[in-house]
Amino acid sequence: FTDFRVLTESPDGELTLGNYPAEIPVDNETEIVVALTNHDGHQQEYSVIVTAEQIINDDGSLTVIETTEVDRFDATLTDGQQVRQPQTLALSSAGEYRINYYLYVDDPPPEPSTDSAYRYAHLTTTVVNEETTATAGESIGNESVSDGGTDSESAGNGSQITDNPVLE
């Protein structure tokens, strides 16, 4: 299996699940770290694609207005090896966004999707025109994970994306 995590830095400098920003100022650079650990028993090639979807939430029904690819990276990991890839979000339009993280084994398809991904995680945030954002003690964004086509489970502040956490 592959341990796939979307992390942020805690106030004490440790990488942690949760504390995803509920709000990000327009054009403000916010760092998120994608962590992969290979537990497949052999060397494995991975691709991660990050997209930002501007959405409208109308009483629980989400409509995607626009999708933009934010980042893409490849990693080849031996069994037990981990990579932590910093990824910078800097969105230029105000609104609600779903940030999608698609993990693929080997080559990804031309259009990433939850159905084609080996693993999938996302978080939601609001991009605002003002300079203030929520802090760790205030409201945080939401994050969810799926193993690619099966039921997904929500993961909030401090919860795990995979069953066996390995961060070293």
N, C-alpha and C positions, 0 to 999 in steps of 0.2 A: 504494500500500500504506500501511498504518498501522503505525508503530512503537509497540508496546505493551509497557510495562515495569513491573515491580513492584520498587521500590528501597527500600533502607534507608540510613541514615547510617553512614558508616565512623567509626572512632575519630577521624580527623582532620577530620571534618565534611563530607566529600564524599559525594554520593549515589552508591551503587554497587549493582550486582546482587550478590546473595548476602548473607552474614552475617544471614540470616533467623533470628529467635530460635528455638532448639530448645525453650526453656521460657519461659513467661510466668507470673508470679504472678497468682493470681485477682484480678480487678478492677484490675490494674495497666494503666495506659495505655501502649501501645506504638505508636509511629508508623511507618507504612509509607507510601511515596509512590508513587502511580500516575502514570506519565508516558505521555503520548500525543503523537505527532508525526504530522501529516498530510503524506503524500507522494502523495496521490491526484491532484494536478494541478488541484484545484478545492476550493472551500469544502465542508466536510463536517460534518454533525452527528453527535455520538457520545453514547452513554449507557453508563455503567459501573455495574454492580451488584456489590456485594460481599456474599457470604454466608459464614457460619460454620457448618460442619457438625460436630457432635460425632460422632465415629466410634469404632468398636471394630475393632481389627485382630486378626483371629483367623487366624494362620498365613497371612497374605497376602490373606485375604478381608476386605474392608472392609464393615462394616455401618453405615449412617447411623442414629443415634439421634434426632437433632433437627437441623433447619435453621433458622437465623435470619438475616434480612437485617440486615447491619451498616451498610451505607452505600449511597448511590446518588447519582450526579451526572451532569449533562449538560454538554457542551462543544461549541461551534461553532468550528471551526478553519479558517483559510484555508490554502492550500497552503504547506507549510514551517513553519507555526506549531506551537508546542508548548505543552502545559499540564502542570504538575506539581501534582497534587492530593494534599495530605496527608490521610491517612486514619488514624484512631485506632482501635486494637483494644483493647477492655477487656472480657474475657469473665468471666462471673460464676460459672461452674461448672468444677471441676477435670475434666480428662480430655484425650483426644487430639482435635485439631481439624484439619480441612482448611478453609483459608480460600480461597474461590473468588473470582476476579476475572473477570467476564464483560463483554466489550466488544461493543457493538452499534452498527451504523450506523443512524442515525435512531432510531425508537422501539423499545424492547425489548418482548418479549412479557410477558404477566402472570407467567409462571413462567420464570426464567432456567434455561438448561441448556447443556451443552457442545455439543449438536447445533444449537441455535439461535443461538449466539454467533458473531460474526464472528472474534473472538479470545477465548482463554480462558487464564488462568494460575491456578495454585494453589500454596499452600505448606502444609506441615503443621507443627504445633507442639503442644506439650503444655502445658496450663494446670495449674499446681501450686499447692498451698496454702501453700507456703513462700516465702520472700522472695528466694531465690537463683535466678539464671538462668545459662544458658551464655553465655560471652563469645565474642568472635570467634575466639580460639585453640582453643576447645573445639568440641564437636559442634554443628552447626547444623541447622536445619530443612531440609526438602526443598522444591524449587519446580519446577514443570513448566509447560509452555506448549503450546498447540495453536492451530491456525488455524481452529477451528470445524468439527469433523466429520472431519478427516483425522488421520493418525497424529500422536501427540504425541511430543515429545522432552523428555527430562529436562534441566533446567538447574540446576546446582548453584552453589556459591560462585564468583562471578566470571564465570559464563557469560552469554550473550546471549539475550534473548527474541526478537529479530528479527534479520534478516540485516544490516541497516544501522544501526548505532547512531548516534543523533543526540541529544545531551543539551543543546544550546543553542538 
